[in-house]
Amino acid sequence: MIWQLDLLILTLVVVCAVVVINLKDLLAATVIFGVYSFMMCLLWAEMGAVDVAFTEATVGAGVSTVLFIAAILRTTRRSKD
């Protein structure tokens, strides 16, 4: 394994997590959450767990992001922030 690549991906995962927590826009937070899941997929693949990486890519970055976006688009905003 290339430890510099692992460190870079891990740093991006932490940055994505902090950004998602601090965002107020739900759609932007969902997109960054998808990026977080994709970075986790890359991290799992780099560590050699290809089956876990594939599951993370399909469920985490794929299905969850689509369902979150669909739920956000079906809701209405009650107040203007």
Backbone as a printed PyTorch tensor [residue, N CA C, xyz], in Angstrom:
tensor([[[  0.8320,  -1.1940,   0.0000],
         [  0.0000,   0.0000,   0.0000],
         [  0.8730,   1.2520,   0.0000]],

        [[  0.3620,   2.2610,  -0.6170],
         [  1.0620,   3.5370,  -0.6540],
         [  0.5110,   4.3930,   0.4860]],

        [[  1.3280,   4.6430,   1.4790],
         [  0.8140,   5.3220,   2.6630],
         [  0.4720,   6.7770,   2.3860]],

        [[  1.1190,   7.4050,   1.4180],
         [  0.7920,   8.7880,   1.0850],
         [ -0.6120,   8.8850,   0.4820]],

        [[ -0.9560,   7.9260,  -0.3630],
         [ -2.2950,   7.8910,  -0.9490],
         [ -3.3410,   7.6200,   0.1200]],

        [[ -3.0500,   6.6980,   1.0350],
         [ -3.9650,   6.4270,   2.1390],
         [ -4.1790,   7.6660,   2.9900]],

        [[ -3.1070,   8.3740,   3.2770],
         [ -3.2020,   9.5830,   4.0960],
         [ -3.9970,  10.6750,   3.3900]],

        [[ -3.8020,  10.8290,   2.0840],
         [ -4.5490,  11.8140,   1.3110],
         [ -6.0400,  11.4880,   1.2980]],

        [[ -6.3790,  10.2400,   1.0430],
         [ -7.7960,   9.8480,   1.0200],
         [ -8.4140,   9.9980,   2.3970]],

        [[ -7.6990,   9.6100,   3.4380],
         [ -8.2180,   9.7470,   4.7950],
         [ -8.4260,  11.2110,   5.1640]],

        [[ -7.5290,  12.0710,   4.7410],
         [ -7.6960,  13.5110,   4.9820],
         [ -8.9340,  14.0420,   4.2670]],

        [[ -9.1390,  13.6150,   3.0250],
         [-10.3310,  14.0370,   2.2880],
         [-11.6100,  13.5150,   2.9320]],

        [[-11.5700,  12.3110,   3.5010],
         [-12.7350,  11.7640,   4.2050],
         [-13.0690,  12.6270,   5.4190]],

        [[-12.0660,  12.9930,   6.1850],
         [-12.2940,  13.8220,   7.3690],
         [-12.8030,  15.2050,   6.9780]],

        [[-12.2280,  15.7850,   5.9240],
         [-12.6760,  17.0990,   5.4520],
         [-14.1360,  17.0300,   4.9970]],

        [[-14.4890,  15.9940,   4.2520],
         [-15.8830,  15.8400,   3.8060],
         [-16.8310,  15.7010,   4.9970]],

        [[-16.4250,  14.9490,   6.0000],
         [-17.2830,  14.7740,   7.1770],
         [-17.5020,  16.0960,   7.9080]],

        [[-16.4540,  16.8820,   8.0640],
         [-16.5840,  18.1760,   8.7440],
         [-17.4480,  19.1300,   7.9220]],

        [[-17.2810,  19.1210,   6.6080],
         [-18.0730,  20.0000,   5.7510],
         [-19.5480,  19.6180,   5.8030]],

        [[-19.8470,  18.3170,   5.7700],
         [-21.2420,  17.8620,   5.8310],
         [-21.8960,  18.2850,   7.1360]],

        [[-21.1730,  18.2040,   8.2220],
         [-21.7350,  18.5770,   9.5220],
         [-22.0450,  20.0710,   9.5680]],

        [[-21.2350,  20.8940,   8.9450],
         [-21.3770,  22.3400,   9.0550],
         [-22.2590,  22.9720,   7.9870]],

        [[-22.6620,  22.2400,   6.9700],
         [-23.4980,  22.8120,   5.9180],
         [-24.9450,  22.9480,   6.3720]],

        [[-25.5880,  24.0230,   5.9310],
         [-27.0060,  24.2170,   6.2250],
         [-27.8900,  23.8140,   5.0490]],

        [[-27.3370,  23.8120,   3.8400],
         [-28.0850,  23.4150,   2.6590],
         [-28.0990,  21.8850,   2.5640]],

        [[-29.2930,  21.2920,   2.6000],
         [-29.3980,  19.8410,   2.6320],
         [-28.9410,  19.1880,   1.3340]],

        [[-29.2250,  19.8170,   0.2170],
         [-28.8210,  19.2410,  -1.0590],
         [-27.3000,  19.2190,  -1.1980]],

        [[-26.6580,  20.2850,  -0.8130],
         [-25.1890,  20.3250,  -0.8550],
         [-24.5910,  19.3140,   0.1210]],

        [[-25.2060,  19.1810,   1.2940],
         [-24.7220,  18.2050,   2.2690],
         [-24.8630,  16.7850,   1.7330]],

        [[-25.9390,  16.5200,   0.9970],
         [-26.1310,  15.1950,   0.4180],
         [-25.0910,  14.8990,  -0.6480]],

        [[-24.7710,  15.8790,  -1.4610],
         [-23.7600,  15.6790,  -2.4960],
         [-22.3920,  15.4330,  -1.8590]],

        [[-22.0490,  16.2020,  -0.8370],
         [-20.7680,  15.9950,  -0.1500],
         [-20.7570,  14.6450,   0.5640]],

        [[-21.9180,  14.2070,   1.0700],
         [-22.0160,  12.8820,   1.6780],
         [-21.7430,  11.7890,   0.6420]],

        [[-22.2050,  11.9940,  -0.5910],
         [-21.8910,  11.0600,  -1.6660],
         [-20.4070,  11.0190,  -1.9620]],

        [[-19.7670,  12.1800,  -1.9320],
         [-18.3030,  12.2450,  -2.1210],
         [-17.5940,  11.5310,  -0.9740]],

        [[-18.1090,  11.7060,   0.2390],
         [-17.5610,  11.0060,   1.4110],
         [-17.6350,   9.4940,   1.2170]],

        [[-18.7650,   9.0020,   0.7550],
         [-18.9210,   7.5670,   0.5350],
         [-17.9880,   7.0750,  -0.5640]],

        [[-17.8180,   7.8770,  -1.6100],
         [-16.9080,   7.4870,  -2.6770],
         [-15.4550,   7.4510,  -2.1850]],

        [[-15.0770,   8.4020,  -1.3490],
         [-13.7220,   8.3980,  -0.7890],
         [-13.5100,   7.1790,   0.1050]],

        [[-14.5480,   6.7980,   0.8590],
         [-14.4520,   5.5860,   1.6720],
         [-14.3010,   4.3580,   0.7800]],

        [[-14.9910,   4.3810,  -0.3600],
         [-14.8620,   3.2860,  -1.3240],
         [-13.4210,   3.1790,  -1.8130]],

        [[-12.8210,   4.3060,  -2.1430],
         [-11.4190,   4.2960,  -2.5770],
         [-10.4850,   3.8120,  -1.4740]],

        [[-10.7760,   4.2030,  -0.2480],
         [ -9.9470,   3.7850,   0.8790],
         [-10.0440,   2.2740,   1.0920]],

        [[-11.2480,   1.7200,   1.0230],
         [-11.4160,   0.2720,   1.1560],
         [-10.7040,  -0.4610,   0.0230]],

        [[-10.8130,   0.0610,  -1.1900],
         [-10.1500,  -0.5860,  -2.3250],
         [ -8.6320,  -0.5370,  -2.1780]],

        [[ -8.1160,   0.5710,  -1.6840],
         [ -6.6750,   0.7020,  -1.4730],
         [ -6.1840,  -0.2720,  -0.4050]],

        [[ -7.0280,  -0.5730,   0.5830],
         [ -6.6340,  -1.5050,   1.6330],
         [ -6.8020,  -2.9670,   1.2180]],

        [[ -7.3840,  -3.1870,   0.0260],
         [ -7.4890,  -4.5520,  -0.4710],
         [ -8.8250,  -5.2170,  -0.2220]],

        [[ -9.7680,  -4.5220,   0.3740],
         [-11.0970,  -5.0710,   0.6350],
         [-12.0240,  -4.6780,  -0.5150]],

        [[-11.8830,  -5.3690,  -1.6400],
         [-12.6050,  -4.9990,  -2.8510],
         [-14.1020,  -5.2250,  -2.6930]],

        [[-14.5090,  -6.2900,  -1.9940],
         [-15.9320,  -6.5480,  -1.8070],
         [-16.5870,  -5.4700,  -0.9600]],

        [[-15.9010,  -5.0110,   0.0680],
         [-16.4310,  -3.9300,   0.9020],
         [-16.4620,  -2.6240,   0.1090]],

        [[-15.4550,  -2.3950,  -0.7170],
         [-15.4060,  -1.1860,  -1.5430],
         [-16.5630,  -1.1710,  -2.5430]],

        [[-16.8450,  -2.3130,  -3.1480],
         [-17.9510,  -2.3890,  -4.0990],
         [-19.2880,  -2.1470,  -3.4060]],

        [[-19.4660,  -2.7140,  -2.2330],
         [-20.6970,  -2.4920,  -1.4750],
         [-20.8330,  -1.0310,  -1.0730]],

        [[-19.7560,  -0.4140,  -0.6410],
         [-19.7810,   1.0060,  -0.2680],
         [-20.1110,   1.8800,  -1.4680]],

        [[-19.5830,   1.5240,  -2.6250],
         [-19.8500,   2.3100,  -3.8300],
         [-21.3080,   2.2020,  -4.2430]],

        [[-21.8660,   1.0080,  -4.2160],
         [-23.2440,   0.8490,  -4.6630],
         [-24.2430,   1.3600,  -3.6490]],

        [[-24.0630,   1.0210,  -2.4030],
         [-25.0380,   1.4120,  -1.3800],
         [-24.7710,   2.8170,  -0.8690]],

        [[-23.5460,   3.0990,  -0.4810],
         [-23.2330,   4.3870,   0.1220],
         [-23.2640,   5.5390,  -0.8580]],

        [[-22.4810,   5.4200,  -1.9260],
         [-22.3830,   6.5250,  -2.8770],
         [-23.5220,   6.5090,  -3.8800]],

        [[-24.1170,   5.3660,  -4.1420],
         [-25.1540,   5.2790,  -5.1560],
         [-26.5620,   5.4150,  -4.6260]],

        [[-27.0360,   4.3650,  -3.9960],
         [-28.4380,   4.2830,  -3.5910],
         [-28.7760,   5.3110,  -2.5070]],

        [[-27.9440,   5.4340,  -1.4940],
         [-28.2440,   6.3720,  -0.4040],
         [-28.3140,   7.8090,  -0.8940]],

        [[-27.3830,   8.1940,  -1.7430],
         [-27.3750,   9.5590,  -2.2640],
         [-28.6160,   9.8400,  -3.0980]],

        [[-28.9950,   8.8980,  -3.9280],
         [-30.1960,   9.0720,  -4.7500],
         [-31.4420,   9.1590,  -3.8860]],

        [[-31.5410,   8.3230,  -2.8740],
         [-32.7140,   8.3640,  -1.9890],
         [-32.7590,   9.6570,  -1.1700]],

        [[-31.6120,  10.1200,  -0.7050],
         [-31.5740,  11.3900,   0.0320],
         [-31.9970,  12.5510,  -0.8570]],

        [[-31.5010,  12.5850,  -2.0770],
         [-31.8750,  13.6650,  -2.9960],
         [-33.3570,  13.6010,  -3.3260]],

        [[-33.8920,  12.4020,  -3.5320],
         [-35.3190,  12.2550,  -3.8060],
         [-36.1650,  12.7270,  -2.6180]],

        [[-35.7400,  12.4170,  -1.4130],
         [-36.4760,  12.8580,  -0.2260],
         [-36.4150,  14.3720,  -0.0680]],

        [[-35.2660,  14.9650,  -0.3600],
         [-35.1330,  16.4180,  -0.2470],
         [-36.0090,  17.1120,  -1.2870]],

        [[-36.0350,  16.5930,  -2.4950],
         [-36.8230,  17.2300,  -3.5460],
         [-38.3290,  17.0830,  -3.3300]],

        [[-38.7510,  16.0910,  -2.5710],
         [-40.1820,  15.9000,  -2.3170],
         [-40.6860,  16.6930,  -1.1190]],

        [[-39.8030,  17.2790,  -0.3540],
         [-40.2200,  18.0690,   0.8050],
         [-40.3080,  19.5330,   0.4210]],

        [[-41.0420,  20.2790,   1.2200],
         [-41.1660,  21.7220,   0.9880],
         [-40.5010,  22.4650,   2.1250]],

        [[-40.0890,  23.6780,   1.8440],
         [-39.4300,  24.5000,   2.8410],
         [-40.4780,  25.3250,   3.5720]],

        [[-40.4690,  25.2740,   4.8860],
         [-41.4550,  25.9920,   5.6910],
         [-41.0420,  27.4290,   5.9640]],

        [[-39.7630,  27.6350,   6.1760],
         [-39.3000,  28.9810,   6.5010],
         [-38.0700,  29.3000,   5.6720]],

        [[-37.7940,  30.5770,   5.5190],
         [-36.6090,  31.0060,   4.7980],
         [-35.5070,  31.3150,   5.7860]],

        [[-34.3870,  30.6090,   5.6330],
         [-33.2570,  30.8240,   6.5550],
         [-32.2610,  31.7550,   5.9680]]])
